[in-house]
Structure formats: C-alpha cells, structure tokens
C-alpha cells in the first residue's frame, strides 16, 4: 500500500494473521490506523512519511515483528506497546519531529539497531538496560533531550552517535 496519498484511515487488519509485511510508506494523509493485535506473523512494519499520523496503535501483540520503521512521521507524538516486541531487531524513528518521549525499551533484548536521529522535540528516552544485543545507537540532533539514557550495559554496542544533543 505504498504511496496511497488519499488514504486517511486503515481499517482494523487484525484478521490478516498470516501477513508478514505491512508497508504503508508515503500514505501522507493517513490519520488513523485500526488494530494490529491479530497480526501474529508480521515481521516488517514500515510506516515512513505518514506525516499526518499522530499516534501508532498498540503494537505489543506483534510478537514476531523484527523491523519497525516510522521515519519522517513528523506529527507522530506517541508510540505505545514497544515493550511487547520481543523479536524486534530494528527500530528506526528518524525525523519524528513531534515525538517527545520514547517509552522504556529495556525489554527489547533482541534489538540490534536503534535510530532516533533528528527527533527535535524528544525530551526523554526510557531505559536501555536490557538491550544486550544493541550494536548501533544513533540519536543525532535530538536537541531537546534532557538526559541521555545509561548506555553502560550495552555490551554489543559497536557504533554510537549521540552528536548535537544539547
């Protein structure tokens, strides 16, 4: 469903239990997304450049999700249910300019890559304590960030970019 420029609402897709990929990139008028709860096989969820989206529905039931990309969702304020994503390997939320906080992601023990670059209103990020597999951490130009999370327990960290965070 790439570049569905007129799509404003995605109905509840919970009945699509065998769906492995859901790509909603460039759905620039998308405001509302129905539930994801029944998507037990979903591995990839891309919703980049959904500029009207303010809230991502609870994704905690997506137990098989490996990749979540929400880049350039400039009005996204809230993301809930991340702690339930036990299989998540990649989380990208680049240029989410309205995002003020990221919930505690300590439970994402499989996470290898976390990128939050240019989230200019990001004030706080929950704990990183359990991110034993994290290899890449980018938080470039998060100018409102008041406190960096403790990264001392990130044993596998190979690349860390925390540039231009006030």
Number of C-alpha atoms within 10 A of each C-alpha: 11 13 15 14 14 10 16 17 14 13 11 14 16 15 13 15 14 12 16 15 15 16 15 21 24 21 24 21 18 23 19 18 16 14 18 22 19 17 24 19 16 22 20 20 19 19 25 25 24 26 22 17 23 19 17 20 16 17 19 16 20 25 18 17 25 19 20 20 20 25 25 22 27 22 19 24 19 17 17 14 16 22 17 18 24 19 17 24 20 19 19 20 24 23 26 26 21 17 24 18 17 18 15 18 20 16 18 23 20 18 25 19 20 19 21 25 24 21 27 21 19 24 17 19 18 14 17 20 18 17 23 19 17 24 17 18 20 19 23 20 21 24 17 15 21 13 11 15 14 11 14 9 13 18 12 13 18 10 12 15 14 16 13 12 18 12
